[in-house]
Amino acid sequence: MRGWADPSALAVFVIAVALLLAAGTSGALRLPPLNRHGPLTPAGIRVTAALGVLCLLVAGGVALWGGHDSPPQPTAAPQPPSSAPPVTPPASTATTEPAPSTRPTVDRTTDSPPAPELRELGADRVSLGTSTGYDFDAGKTAFPSEGADIVVDSTGISAVSGTALALSARTDTRPDGCPAELRLTRVPRSGTASGRAVCALTTERNLAVFTFSDSRSSGEVTVDYVVWGSR
């Protein structure tokens, strides 16, 4: 019991027991008079001692009971929870390589459609004077409003509205020397680059390739041409 560990309670109990034994065994015990009638008799001493012992026992019991009911002292103070933040393991720095794509590779390279094969539709040699127009598709002279493809003037050969001219890379009338786009509207009668042929887009969207020679004496132009088309 925890009550006996208290020194004051143990001392009170020992003194009470000692007084009780002394009162019971010593008949000659004399105490100073407690009242005016004289000293106590042995019976009075025993009663007085018994009462004192009873009081001491009650006091000791109370002390022992209080010591018994007192809550036990903690042997060790509980450790306060750590205030340090939890340690989070660092995320992996390894780079995850993306999975290879399973989509089929589409080859977007396509060949250009082959140009339609041109065949010769007509050919001729004509002499054209100043202000004369010519229709390569019909093979005859004509005015611009009647379907002419070119018009000759004193200094050059001009394309009519809706047609176009270009210099060929060849000196003959083959079509493979003509560029893909014809953008010229006029070529001079003299000084044409090294005698190269001229390509003409006709009103019917055929290709006329011609060479010409300028006759200064008569003012006329001699034209040798071939008309090429896919029809």
N, CA, C and O of each residue as an XYZ file, in Angstrom:
924
protein
N       0.833     -1.193      0.000
C       0.000      0.000      0.000
C       0.867      1.241      0.000
O       1.912      1.282      0.649
N       0.413      2.288     -0.757
C       1.206      3.503     -0.866
C       1.119      4.337      0.389
O       1.978      5.196      0.591
N       0.049      4.120      1.320
C      -0.092      4.924      2.537
C       1.027      4.743      3.512
O       1.384      5.699      4.200
N       1.609      3.557      3.614
C       2.704      3.314      4.543
C       3.999      3.964      4.131
O       4.906      4.114      4.949
N       4.102      4.350      2.887
C       5.307      5.040      2.450
C       5.373      6.458      2.976
O       6.424      7.093      2.894
N       4.240      6.989      3.534
C       4.227      8.339      4.085
C       4.824      8.291      5.489
O       4.245      7.607      6.333
N       5.931      8.959      5.810
C       6.579      8.877      7.144
C       5.695      9.410      8.262
O       5.724      8.849      9.357
N       4.918     10.454      8.047
C       4.080     11.021      9.117
C       2.989     10.058      9.535
O       2.725      9.900     10.728
N       2.336      9.399      8.552
C       1.299      8.424      8.900
C       1.870      7.242      9.664
O       1.253      6.764     10.615
N       3.026      6.771      9.265
C       3.664      5.648      9.960
C       4.059      6.016     11.370
O       3.923      5.205     12.287
N       4.549      7.236     11.556
C       4.945      7.671     12.916
C       3.751      7.787     13.822
O       3.827      7.391     14.985
N       2.632      8.324     13.323
C       1.409      8.435     14.150
C       0.926      7.073     14.583
O       0.525      6.882     15.731
N       0.964      6.113     13.651
C       0.493      4.777     13.996
C       1.385      4.115     15.057
O       0.877      3.472     15.975
N       2.678      4.266     14.935
C       3.612      3.666     15.910
C       3.416      4.280     17.288
O       3.419      3.552     18.281
N       3.250      5.575     17.379
C       3.055      6.242     18.690
C       1.764      5.785     19.336
O       1.701      5.560     20.545
N       0.703      5.646     18.488
C      -0.576      5.201     19.048
C      -0.472      3.805     19.636
O      -1.003      3.552     20.717
N       0.190      2.913     18.959
C       0.346      1.541     19.467
C       1.172      1.527     20.752
O       0.865      0.802     21.698
N       2.239      2.356     20.764
C       3.087      2.407     21.958
C       2.326      2.905     23.191
O       2.501      2.367     24.285
N       1.500      3.907     23.025
C       0.696      4.425     24.151
C      -0.305      3.402     24.623
O      -0.522      3.271     25.828
N      -0.917      2.681     23.726
C      -1.880      1.658     24.129
C      -1.216      0.569     24.943
O      -1.772      0.138     25.953
N      -0.054      0.113     24.539
C       0.656     -0.927     25.298
C       1.106     -0.406     26.642
O       1.057     -1.120     27.644
N       1.544      0.839     26.664
C       2.013      1.396     27.937
C       0.865      1.549     28.933
O       1.050      1.320     30.128
N      -0.293      1.926     28.462
C      -1.433      2.095     29.360
C      -1.920      0.764     29.895
O      -2.408      0.704     31.024
N      -1.807     -0.293     29.131
C      -2.305     -1.594     29.578
C      -1.336     -2.300     30.493
O      -1.783     -3.110     31.306
N      -0.047     -2.053     30.423
C       0.946     -2.810     31.182
C       1.451     -2.075     32.413
O       1.986     -2.714     33.319
N       1.303     -0.781     32.480
C       1.843     -0.018     33.612
C       0.695      0.458     34.501
O       0.003      1.426     34.188
N       0.512     -0.256     35.631
C      -0.524      0.148     36.590
C      -0.109      1.310     37.432
O      -0.958      1.977     38.024
N       1.199      1.582     37.507
C       1.680      2.646     38.368
C       1.789      3.961     37.634
O       2.252      4.959     38.187
N       1.323      3.954     36.278
C       1.441      5.188     35.525
C       0.596      6.258     36.173
O      -0.584      6.050     36.455
N       1.198      7.389     36.405
C       0.489      8.524     36.976
C       0.664      9.722     36.069
O       1.767     10.050     35.634
N      -0.452     10.359     35.800
C      -0.433     11.541     34.967
C      -0.780     12.756     35.809
O      -1.419     12.598     36.849
N      -0.418     13.870     35.442
C      -0.818     15.062     36.188
C      -2.320     15.140     36.220
O      -2.995     14.700     35.289
N      -2.859     15.710     37.312
C      -4.320     15.772     37.458
C      -4.900     16.519     36.274
O      -4.430     17.593     35.898
N      -5.957     15.911     35.682
C      -6.631     16.499     34.548
C      -7.883     17.246     34.962
O      -8.481     17.942     34.142
N      -8.308     17.113     36.263
C      -9.449     17.881     36.765
C      -9.236     18.166     38.243
O      -8.205     17.779     38.792
N     -10.104     18.777     38.854
C      -9.964     19.215     40.218
C     -10.217     18.112     41.230
O      -9.998     18.338     42.420
N     -10.651     16.972     40.836
C     -10.953     15.887     41.770
C      -9.745     15.020     42.063
O      -9.876     14.056     42.817
N      -8.556     15.312     41.500
C      -7.366     14.553     41.834
C      -6.901     13.733     40.671
O      -7.475     13.809     39.584
N      -5.876     12.951     40.875
C      -5.310     12.153     39.785
C      -6.273     11.108     39.291
O      -7.204     10.696     39.983
N      -6.005     10.674     38.011
C      -6.858      9.641     37.434
C      -6.520      8.292     38.014
O      -5.388      8.022     38.416
N      -7.500      7.482     38.047
C      -7.308      6.102     38.478
C      -6.780      5.299     37.319
O      -6.828      5.758     36.178
N      -6.268      4.090     37.586
C      -5.793      3.260     36.453
C      -6.864      3.025     35.419
O      -6.572      2.993     34.223
N      -8.114      2.858     35.858
C      -9.187      2.661     34.852
C      -9.372      3.899     34.004
O      -9.593      3.806     32.797
N      -9.283      5.065     34.636
C      -9.405      6.317     33.856
C      -8.261      6.505     32.878
O      -8.424      7.014     31.770
N      -7.053      6.054     33.354
C      -5.895      6.168     32.440
C      -6.112      5.314     31.211
O      -5.837      5.738     30.089
N      -6.617      4.087     31.433
C      -6.836      3.194     30.282
C      -7.868      3.781     29.326
O      -7.704      3.730     28.107
N      -8.940      4.343     29.900
C      -9.969      4.936     29.047
C      -9.405      6.104     28.258
O      -9.644      6.248     27.059
N      -8.631      6.957     28.986
C      -8.043      8.128     28.313
C      -7.076      7.693     27.206
O      -7.075      8.214     26.091
N      -6.243      6.691     27.590
C      -5.291      6.197     26.590
C      -5.998      5.575     25.406
O      -5.588      5.748     24.258
N      -7.107      4.822     25.708
C      -7.838      4.192     24.623
C      -8.436      5.229     23.682
O      -8.407      5.086     22.459
N      -8.993      6.303     24.308
C      -9.545      7.374     23.464
C      -8.464      8.041     22.616
O      -8.660      8.329     21.436
N      -7.298      8.279     23.266
C      -6.203      8.898     22.501
C      -5.737      8.017     21.366
O      -5.488      8.463     20.246
N      -5.627      6.702     21.718
C      -5.203      5.766     20.671
C      -6.217      5.712     19.550
O      -5.858      5.651     18.374
N      -7.540      5.736     19.938
C      -8.585      5.713     18.918
C      -8.491      6.923     17.987
O      -8.632      6.815     16.769
N      -8.242      8.097     18.621
C      -8.100      9.312     17.792
C      -6.898      9.210     16.855
O      -6.935      9.581     15.681
N      -5.792      8.661     17.476
C      -4.603      8.530     16.626
C      -4.814      7.534     15.490
O      -4.329      7.722     14.374
N      -5.557      6.462     15.807
C      -5.832      5.476     14.762
C      -6.692      6.068     13.656
O      -6.464      5.848     12.467
N      -7.696      6.833     14.098
C      -8.541      7.472     13.082
C      -7.719      8.419     12.204
O      -7.852      8.425     10.980
N      -6.847      9.236     12.869
C      -6.013     10.159     12.098
C      -5.070      9.408     11.167
O      -4.877      9.786     10.011
N      -4.482      8.326     11.703
C      -3.578      7.541     10.835
C      -4.302      6.880      9.686
O      -3.802      6.809      8.564
N      -5.535      6.381     10.003
C      -6.297      5.749      8.912
C      -6.668      6.732      7.825
O      -6.612      6.434      6.631
N      -7.056      7.937      8.287
C      -7.366      8.960      7.277
C      -6.159      9.267      6.416
O      -6.254      9.412      5.197
N      -4.966      9.366      7.116
C      -3.745      9.640      6.356
C      -3.421      8.506      5.390
O      -3.024      8.716      4.244
N      -3.613      7.271      5.919
C      -3.336      6.124      5.046
C      -4.312      6.053      3.879
O      -3.930      5.755      2.747
N      -5.597      6.335      4.178
C      -6.607      6.281      3.110
C      -6.378      7.353      2.049
O      -6.543      7.118      0.852
N      -5.994      8.533      2.524
C      -5.684      9.606      1.567
C      -4.497      9.266      0.710
O      -4.478      9.547     -0.489
N      -3.476      8.643      1.343
C      -2.320      8.222      0.553
C      -2.665      7.130     -0.419
O      -2.098      7.034     -1.507
N      -3.655      6.262      0.012
C      -4.060      5.177     -0.887
C      -4.837      5.692     -2.088
O      -4.674      5.200     -3.204
N      -5.712      6.723     -1.841
C      -6.548      7.233     -2.928
C      -5.846      8.226     -3.836
O      -6.332      8.512     -4.929
N      -4.706      8.757     -3.401
C      -4.030      9.752     -4.235
C      -3.563      9.108     -5.539
O      -3.027      8.000     -5.542
N      -3.767      9.797     -6.607
C      -3.386      9.203     -7.910
C      -1.893      8.993     -8.006
O      -1.116      9.829     -7.546
N      -1.494      7.917     -8.580
C      -0.062      7.644     -8.713
C       0.606      8.679     -9.600
O       0.075      9.107    -10.625
N       1.780      9.054     -9.164
C       2.557     10.019     -9.938
C       3.159      9.328    -11.159
O       3.666      8.212    -11.049
N       3.110      9.949    -12.267
C       3.710      9.321    -13.470
C       5.212      9.182    -13.299
O       5.899     10.094    -12.839
N       5.680      8.054    -13.670
C       7.109      7.771    -13.529
C       7.945      8.528    -14.555
O       9.114      8.831    -14.317
N       7.342      8.824    -15.679
C       8.100      9.535    -16.717
C       7.138     10.396    -17.519
O       6.042      9.963    -17.876
N       7.548     11.568    -17.783
C       6.710     12.480    -18.560
C       6.597     11.962    -19.986
O       7.594     11.568    -20.591
N       5.363     11.961    -20.529
C       5.220     11.499    -21.924
C       5.951     12.430    -22.871
O       5.974     13.648    -22.700
N       6.523     11.832    -23.837
C       7.255     12.601    -24.833
C       6.271     13.354    -25.734
O       5.351     12.748    -26.284
N       6.458     14.668    -25.888
C       5.558     15.410    -26.788
C       5.751     14.942    -28.222
O       6.846     14.571    -28.647
N       4.652     14.975    -28.940
C       4.782     14.555    -30.357
C       5.728     15.471    -31.108
O       5.755     16.682    -30.890
N       6.479     14.887    -31.967
C       7.463     15.651    -32.724
C       6.756     16.609    -33.675
O       5.813     16.248    -34.378
N       7.248     17.838    -33.667
C       6.655     18.835    -34.551
C       7.326     18.870    -35.920
O       6.942     19.655    -36.788
N       8.313     18.030    -36.105
C       9.003     18.029    -37.398
C       8.080     17.477    -38.476
O       7.408     16.473    -38.235
N       8.021     18.074    -39.619
C       7.142     17.568    -40.687
C       7.610     16.209    -41.176
O       8.803     15.908    -41.177
N       6.644     15.391    -41.593
C       7.049     14.074    -42.097
C       7.936     14.206    -43.323
O       7.764     15.083    -44.169
N       8.857     13.321    -43.373
C       9.821     13.340    -44.480
C       9.203     12.619    -45.662
O       8.867     11.437    -45.580
N       9.060     13.327    -46.736
C       8.515     12.740    -47.958
C       9.661     12.335    -48.868
O      10.520     13.158    -49.183
N       9.686     11.110    -49.284
C      10.785     10.692    -50.169
C      10.730     11.465    -51.463
O       9.650     11.673    -52.016
N      11.887     11.899    -51.959
C      11.905     12.679    -53.207
C      11.380     11.877    -54.373
O      11.607     10.673    -54.497
N      10.669     12.596    -55.224
C      10.134     11.934    -56.410
C      11.270     11.481    -57.315
O      12.342     12.083    -57.366
N      11.000     10.437    -58.000
C      12.028      9.904    -58.888
C      12.326     10.880    -59.998
O      11.421     11.403    -60.648
N      13.609     11.121    -60.209
C      14.019     12.055    -61.259
C      14.288     11.361    -62.581
O      14.697     11.987    -63.558
N      14.057     10.088    -62.596
C      14.311      9.365    -63.845
C      13.282      9.775    -64.880
O      12.090      9.833    -64.577
N      13.705     10.049    -66.051
C      12.821     10.455    -67.133
C      12.263      9.218    -67.808
O      12.992      8.340    -68.269
N      10.927      9.184    -67.846
C      10.283      8.048    -68.473
C      10.187      8.297    -69.964
O       9.582      9.272    -70.411
N      10.771      7.433    -70.699
C      10.740      7.599    -72.142
C       9.370      7.209    -72.672
O       8.825      6.174    -72.290
N       8.807      8.043    -73.558
C       7.484      7.703    -74.094
C       7.543      6.427    -74.916
O       8.524      6.110    -75.588
N       6.439      5.725    -74.817
C       6.362      4.480    -75.567
C       6.368      4.786    -77.054
O       5.762      5.766    -77.488
N       7.025      3.985    -77.816
C       7.059      4.249    -79.261
C       5.674      4.225    -79.864
O       4.841      3.395    -79.501
N       5.437      5.119    -80.765
C       4.122      5.205    -81.378
C       3.870      3.983    -82.243
O       4.739      3.505    -82.973
N       2.636      3.498    -82.125
C       2.255      2.324    -82.913
C       1.498      2.719    -84.169
O       1.045      1.865    -84.931
N       1.363      4.048    -84.379
C       0.648      4.456    -85.582
C       1.497      4.186    -86.824
O       2.713      4.376    -86.805
N       0.868      3.756    -87.867
C       1.643      3.537    -89.104
C       2.118      4.857    -89.670
O       1.408      5.861    -89.623
N       3.301      4.847    -90.194
C       3.873      6.043    -90.801
C       3.251      6.260    -92.168
O       3.241      5.379    -93.028
N       2.731      7.476    -92.334
C       2.080      7.807    -93.599
C       3.067      8.588    -94.451
O       3.540      9.650    -94.048
N       3.368      8.078    -95.592
C       4.253      8.763    -96.527
C       3.429      9.768    -97.319
O       2.619      9.410    -98.175
N       3.667     11.055    -96.999
C       2.899     12.103    -97.646
C       3.508     12.537    -98.979
O       2.971     13.410    -99.661
N       4.621     11.927    -99.338
C       5.258     12.294   -100.599
C       4.523     11.619   -101.744
O       4.503     10.394   -101.863
N       3.938     12.427   -102.557
C       3.209     11.883   -103.712
C       3.813     12.452   -104.985
O       4.235     13.607   -105.040
N       3.839     11.631   -105.970
C       4.350     12.082   -107.261
C       3.319     12.981   -107.935
O       2.112     12.758   -107.845
N       3.819     13.971   -108.593
C       2.927     14.848   -109.344
C       2.309     14.058   -110.490
O       2.968     13.225   -111.112
N       1.027     14.330   -110.761
C       0.413     13.590   -111.876
C       1.134     13.908   -113.181
O       1.482     15.060   -113.443
N       1.346     12.918   -113.964
C       2.075     13.166   -115.208
C       1.294     14.100   -116.126
O       0.069     14.035   -116.232
N       2.041     14.954   -116.771
C       1.398     15.868   -117.721
C       0.806     15.063   -118.874
O       1.381     14.070   -119.319
N      -0.349     15.510   -119.345
C      -0.934     14.761   -120.466
C      -0.017     14.805   -121.683
O       0.624     15.817   -121.965
N       0.026     13.726   -122.367
C       0.898     13.643   -123.544
C       0.331     14.508   -124.660
O      -0.826     14.375   -125.057
N       1.186     15.398   -125.150
C       0.762     16.310   -126.214
C       1.031     15.683   -127.581
O       2.038     15.013   -127.811
N       0.113     15.930   -128.438
C       0.301     15.480   -129.818
C       0.128     16.669   -130.757
O      -0.505     17.667   -130.412
N       0.687     16.545   -131.913
C       0.644     17.634   -132.889
C      -0.745     17.743   -133.495
O      -1.291     16.768   -134.012
N      -1.312     18.948   -133.424
C      -2.651     19.184   -133.974
C      -2.602     19.890   -135.321
O      -3.543     19.793   -136.109
N      -1.524     20.591   -135.587
C      -1.434     21.313   -136.865
C      -0.114     22.057   -136.958
O       0.526     22.313   -135.938
N       0.301     22.409   -138.172
C       1.545     23.135   -138.384
C       1.450     23.885   -139.705
O       0.739     23.480   -140.625
N       2.215     25.031   -139.777
C       2.167     25.808   -141.015
C       3.232     26.904   -140.951
O       3.851     27.137   -139.913
N       3.429     27.587   -142.123
C       4.275     28.784   -142.228
C       3.409     29.876   -142.853
O       2.777     29.691   -143.893
N       3.411     31.028   -142.166
C       2.583     32.136   -142.634
C       3.385     33.416   -142.568
O       4.331     33.537   -141.790
N       2.985     34.388   -143.412
C       3.576     35.723   -143.379
C       2.508     36.679   -142.860
O       1.392     36.726   -143.378
N       2.865     37.431   -141.841
C       1.910     38.327   -141.191
C       2.411     39.746   -141.299
O       3.555     40.042   -140.957
N       1.546     40.626   -141.778
C       1.899     42.027   -141.888
C       1.537     42.780   -140.611
O       0.976     42.223   -139.667
N       1.878     44.064   -140.619
C       1.612     44.904   -139.472
C       0.112     44.987   -139.203
O      -0.697     45.134   -140.119
N      -0.222     44.893   -137.964
C      -1.617     44.948   -137.474
C      -2.430     43.741   -137.908
O      -3.657     43.794   -137.986
N      -1.731     42.659   -138.188
C      -2.432     41.430   -138.562
C      -2.462     40.477   -137.380
O      -1.467     40.286   -136.681
N      -3.654     39.873   -137.172
C      -3.798     38.872   -136.119
C      -3.853     37.480   -136.697
O      -4.149     37.296   -137.878
N      -3.564     36.484   -135.849
C      -3.578     35.101   -136.342
C      -4.149     34.185   -135.259
O      -3.854     34.310   -134.071
N      -5.010     33.230   -135.751
C      -5.640     32.224   -134.891
C      -4.951     30.893   -135.166
O      -5.152     30.289   -136.220
N      -4.119     30.428   -134.193
C      -3.389     29.168   -134.390
C      -4.333     27.973   -134.384
O      -4.091     27.002   -135.100
N      -5.394     28.020   -133.599
C      -6.318     26.874   -133.527
C      -7.042     26.666   -134.868
O      -7.219     25.535   -135.321
N      -7.460     27.792   -135.498
C      -8.170     27.692   -136.784
C      -7.226     27.687   -137.979
O      -7.619     27.292   -139.077
N      -5.952     28.133   -137.770
C      -4.972     28.161   -138.850
C      -5.261     29.240   -139.852
O      -5.130     28.992   -141.051
N      -5.653     30.444   -139.426
C      -5.983     31.519   -140.346
C      -5.801     32.870   -139.655
O      -5.733     32.968   -138.430
N      -5.723     33.916   -140.498
C      -5.649     35.258   -139.926
C      -7.014     35.637   -139.363
O      -8.057     35.201   -139.851
N      -6.970     36.472   -138.309
C      -8.229     36.872   -137.667
C      -7.982     38.127   -136.861
O      -6.847     38.462   -136.522
N      -9.069     38.811   -136.563
C      -8.991     39.959   -135.675
C      -9.077     39.478   -134.218
O      -9.536     38.371   -133.939
N      -8.633     40.319   -133.326
C      -8.712     39.901   -131.916
C     -10.114     39.498   -131.474
O     -10.260     38.570   -130.679
N     -11.125     40.160   -131.958
C     -12.494     39.815   -131.561
C     -13.000     38.550   -132.232
O     -14.069     38.050   -131.882
N     -12.239     38.018   -133.204
C     -12.654     36.819   -133.936
C     -11.866     35.581   -133.506
O     -11.940     34.548   -134.171
N     -11.110     35.667   -132.402
C     -10.394     34.499   -131.893
C      -8.925     34.479   -132.173
O      -8.289     33.432   -132.056
N      -8.349     35.632   -132.549
C      -6.909     35.679   -132.814
C      -6.128     35.410   -131.528
O      -6.556     35.784   -130.436
N      -4.960     34.744   -131.679
C      -4.110     34.440   -130.518
C      -2.971     35.446   -130.381
O      -2.538     35.745   -129.269
N      -2.481     35.974   -131.516
C      -1.407     36.975   -131.505
C      -1.752     38.091   -132.489
O      -2.557     37.914   -133.402
N      -1.122     39.236   -132.276
C      -1.263     40.371   -133.186
C       0.131     40.920   -133.440
O       0.908     41.109   -132.504
N       0.451     41.178   -134.709
C       1.767     41.690   -135.089
C       1.653     43.200   -135.283
O       0.715     43.695   -135.909
N       2.630     43.917   -134.731
C       2.724     45.351   -135.007
C       4.122     45.653   -135.520
O       4.882     44.726   -135.803
N       4.473     46.899   -135.644
C       5.730     47.279   -136.286
C       6.961     46.914   -135.477
O       8.048     46.818   -136.047
N       6.837     46.709   -134.191
C       8.015     46.441   -133.349
C       7.964     45.113   -132.606
O       8.976     44.691   -132.046
N       6.832     44.451   -132.585
C       6.781     43.227   -131.803
C       5.559     42.394   -132.086
O       4.745     42.717   -132.951
N       5.446     41.302   -131.330
C       4.301     40.391   -131.395
C       3.667     40.363   -130.003
O       4.330     40.107   -128.999
N       2.366     40.634   -129.981
C       1.675     40.739   -128.688
C       0.632     39.647   -128.551
O       0.055     39.191   -129.538
N       0.394     39.228   -127.295
C      -0.666     38.264   -126.996
C      -1.987     39.019   -126.909
O      -2.029     40.174   -126.485
N      -3.045     38.364   -127.308
C      -4.382     38.925   -127.217
C      -4.942     38.610   -125.830
O      -4.482     37.681   -125.167
N      -5.934     39.384   -125.395
C      -6.534     39.160   -124.078
C      -7.009     37.718   -123.959
O      -7.744     37.222   -124.813
N      -6.578     37.050   -122.888
C      -6.939     35.642   -122.672
C      -5.863     34.682   -123.096
O      -5.979     33.482   -122.849
N      -4.805     35.177   -123.736
C      -3.684     34.325   -124.132
C      -2.420     34.831   -123.445
O      -2.447     35.866   -122.780
N      -1.311     34.106   -123.603
C      -0.046     34.490   -122.981
C       1.098     33.936   -123.800
O       0.931     32.992   -124.573
N       2.278     34.542   -123.619
C       3.480     34.149   -124.353
C       4.595     33.812   -123.368
O       4.551     34.198   -122.200
N       5.598     33.083   -123.865
C       6.804     32.773   -123.093
C       7.883     32.355   -124.068
O       7.598     31.849   -125.154
N       9.145     32.575   -123.664
C      10.277     32.138   -124.477
C      10.567     30.674   -124.176
O      10.603     30.270   -123.014
N      10.775     29.877   -125.228
C      11.100     28.467   -125.060
C      12.587     28.312   -124.771
O      13.385     29.194   -125.090
N      12.950     27.199   -124.171
C      14.357     26.890   -123.938
C      15.001     26.278   -125.177
O      16.205     26.022   -125.185
N      14.221     26.043   -126.212
C      14.710     25.422   -127.434
C      14.621     26.415   -128.590
O      13.984     27.464   -128.487
N      15.271     26.059   -129.679
C      15.220     26.896   -130.889
C      14.304     26.300   -131.955
O      14.091     26.895   -133.011
N      13.755     25.092   -131.657
C      12.799     24.484   -132.578
C      11.396     24.587   -131.977
O      11.183     25.250   -130.962
N      10.450     23.917   -132.628
C       9.045     24.058   -132.228
C       8.554     22.883   -131.375
O       7.358     22.590   -131.358
N       9.481     22.202   -130.661
C       9.056     21.121   -129.762
C       8.442     21.732   -128.487
O       8.905     22.777   -128.030
N       7.415     21.101   -127.913
C       6.732     21.699   -126.753
C       7.489     21.547   -125.443
O       7.221     22.283   -124.494
N       8.444     20.595   -125.366
C       9.105     20.344   -124.086
C      10.050     21.466   -123.677
O      10.592     21.432   -122.572
N      10.262     22.459   -124.537
C      11.083     23.591   -124.142
C      10.296     24.714   -123.494
O      10.882     25.683   -123.012
N       8.965     24.596   -123.475
C       8.129     25.656   -122.917
C       8.026     25.534   -121.394
O       7.956     24.421   -120.873
N       8.017     26.669   -120.668
C       7.874     26.622   -119.211
C       6.453     26.230   -118.810
O       5.534     26.229   -119.630
N       6.295     25.895   -117.514
C       4.971     25.480   -117.025
C       3.985     26.636   -117.041
O       2.791     26.424   -117.255
N       4.464     27.864   -116.819
C       3.581     29.022   -116.812
C       4.044     30.012   -117.873
O       5.236     30.293   -117.995
N       3.096     30.533   -118.632
C       3.369     31.522   -119.658
C       2.866     32.862   -119.151
O       1.676     33.022   -118.880
N       3.789     33.846   -119.020
C       3.427     35.104   -118.376
C       3.697     36.344   -119.232
O       3.305     37.442   -118.837
N       4.348     36.210   -120.380
C       4.669     37.378   -121.191
C       3.445     37.817   -121.999
O       2.601     37.007   -122.382
N       3.383     39.096   -122.235
C       2.316     39.645   -123.080
C       2.849     40.157   -124.419
O       2.079     40.503   -125.314
N       4.219     40.201   -124.543
C       4.787     40.750   -125.774
C       6.229     40.303   -125.930
O       6.956     40.216   -124.940
N       6.656     40.021   -127.140
C       8.055     39.755   -127.476
C       8.426     40.683   -128.633
O       7.612     40.920   -129.525
N       9.655     41.208   -128.620
C      10.045     42.131   -129.704
C      10.298     41.382   -131.008
O      10.639     40.199   -130.992
N      10.133     42.060   -132.123
C      10.378     41.455   -133.435
C      11.857     41.285   -133.702
O      12.251     40.405   -134.468
N      12.679     42.110   -133.085
C      14.131     41.993   -133.252
C      14.763     41.777   -131.871
O      14.243     42.214   -130.844
N      15.878     41.102   -131.896
C      16.602     40.880   -130.645
C      16.029     39.803   -129.761
O      16.357     39.749   -128.576
N      15.189     38.948   -130.289
C      14.683     37.827   -129.482
C      15.861     36.974   -129.065
O      16.743     36.699   -129.879
N      15.895     36.545   -127.794
C      17.078     35.927   -127.186
C      17.572     34.746   -128.011
O      16.980     33.667   -128.015
N      18.698     34.992   -128.720
C      19.435     33.954   -129.449
C      18.543     33.143   -130.361
O      18.792     31.951   -130.545
N      17.509     33.740   -130.943
C      16.667     33.029   -131.906
C      15.823     31.941   -131.279
O      15.409     31.012   -131.974
N      15.559     32.026   -129.998
C      14.747     30.985   -129.338
C      13.310     31.042   -129.810
O      12.817     32.082   -130.245
N      12.633     29.873   -129.713
C      11.232     29.794   -130.128
C      10.362     30.494   -129.099
O      10.790     30.764   -127.976
N       9.128     30.782   -129.508
C       8.150     31.438   -128.636
C       6.985     30.489   -128.416
O       6.495     29.861   -129.354
N       6.551     30.390   -127.177
C       5.402     29.560   -126.815
C       4.188     30.473   -126.644
O       4.283     31.546   -126.047
N       3.031     30.027   -127.184
C       1.804     30.823   -127.086
C       0.662     29.933   -126.609
O       0.420     28.857   -127.155
N      -0.037     30.408   -125.573
C      -1.236     29.715   -125.103
C      -2.414     30.238   -125.909
O      -2.692     31.437   -125.895
N      -3.099     29.362   -126.601
C      -4.171     29.796   -127.511
C      -5.480     29.990   -126.753
O      -5.594     29.649   -125.575
N      -6.455     30.541   -127.451
C      -7.761     30.762   -126.830
C      -8.473     29.449   -126.512
O      -9.348     29.419   -125.647
N      -8.115     28.378   -127.189
C      -8.701     27.068   -126.890
C      -7.810     26.244   -125.947
O      -7.996     25.036   -125.801
N      -6.870     26.897   -125.329
C      -5.973     26.318   -124.321
C      -5.066     25.237   -124.902
O      -4.716     24.277   -124.215
N      -4.694     25.395   -126.146
C      -3.657     24.566   -126.753
C      -2.329     25.314   -126.677
O      -2.285     26.468   -126.250
N      -1.256     24.660   -127.089
C       0.069     25.258   -127.034
C       0.616     25.378   -128.450
O       0.830     24.383   -129.144
N       0.833     26.613   -128.854
C       1.438     26.867   -130.178
C       2.877     27.292   -129.974
O       3.140     28.239   -129.232
N       3.816     26.611   -130.618
C       5.234     26.935   -130.532
C       5.672     27.388   -131.914
O       5.486     26.670   -132.897
N       6.267     28.607   -131.990
C       6.616     29.146   -133.301
C       7.968     29.848   -133.260
O       8.424     30.332   -132.225
N       8.576     29.877   -134.423
C       9.767     30.701   -134.662
C       9.391     31.726   -135.714
O       8.463     31.505   -136.492
N      10.093     32.836   -135.747
C       9.751     33.854   -136.741
C      11.019     34.564   -137.216
O      12.046     34.573   -136.538
N      10.911     35.148   -138.388
C      11.990     35.960   -138.979
C      11.366     37.261   -139.468
O      10.288     37.263   -140.062
N      12.050     38.350   -139.211
C      11.521     39.678   -139.509
C      12.064     40.144   -140.862
O      13.277     40.185   -141.067
N      11.178     40.488   -141.765
C      11.572     41.020   -143.075
C      11.368     42.530   -143.060
O      10.243     43.025   -143.125
N      12.479     43.242   -142.972
C      12.378     44.694   -142.853
C      11.984     45.352   -144.193
O      11.422     46.447   -144.211
N      12.272     44.703   -145.253
C      11.952     45.307   -146.559
C      10.460     45.409   -146.797
O       9.967     46.417   -147.303
N       9.750     44.361   -146.431
C       8.300     44.354   -146.646
C       7.507     44.690   -145.398
O       6.315     44.989   -145.461
N       8.195     44.637   -144.256
C       7.491     44.888   -142.987
C       6.714     43.715   -142.463
O       5.999     43.810   -141.466
N       6.866     42.588   -143.162
C       6.128     41.401   -142.719
C       6.997     40.521   -141.808
O       8.215     40.685   -141.728
N       6.330     39.588   -141.129
C       6.994     38.624   -140.240
C       6.619     37.230   -140.727
O       5.442     36.899   -140.870
N       7.649     36.418   -140.980
C       7.408     35.030   -141.382
C       7.403     34.156   -140.134
O       8.364     34.154   -139.365
N       6.299     33.402   -139.935
C       6.100     32.604   -138.709
C       5.984     31.143   -139.117
O       5.165     30.782   -139.962
N       6.840     30.284   -138.485
C       6.734     28.835   -138.598
C       6.230     28.295   -137.255
O       6.848     28.533   -136.218
N       5.125     27.580   -137.276
C       4.512     27.146   -135.982
C       4.027     25.702   -136.023
O       3.801     25.126   -137.087
N       3.877     25.144   -134.839
C       3.242     23.835   -134.628
C       2.291     23.998   -133.449
O       2.650     24.587   -132.429
N       1.078     23.475   -133.594
C       0.086     23.505   -132.493
C       0.075     22.138   -131.816
O      -0.063     21.101   -132.464
N       0.224     22.170   -130.490
C       0.239     20.938   -129.682
C      -0.969     20.949   -128.738
O      -1.339     21.975   -128.167
N      -1.559     19.773   -128.603
C      -2.701     19.633   -127.686
C      -2.897     18.200   -127.271
O      -2.247     17.304   -127.810
N      -3.798     17.958   -126.302
C      -4.063     16.608   -125.780
C      -5.341     16.025   -126.343
O      -5.684     14.901   -125.979
N      -6.044     16.690   -127.178
C      -7.302     16.176   -127.721
C      -7.073     15.213   -128.864
O      -8.032     14.690   -129.433
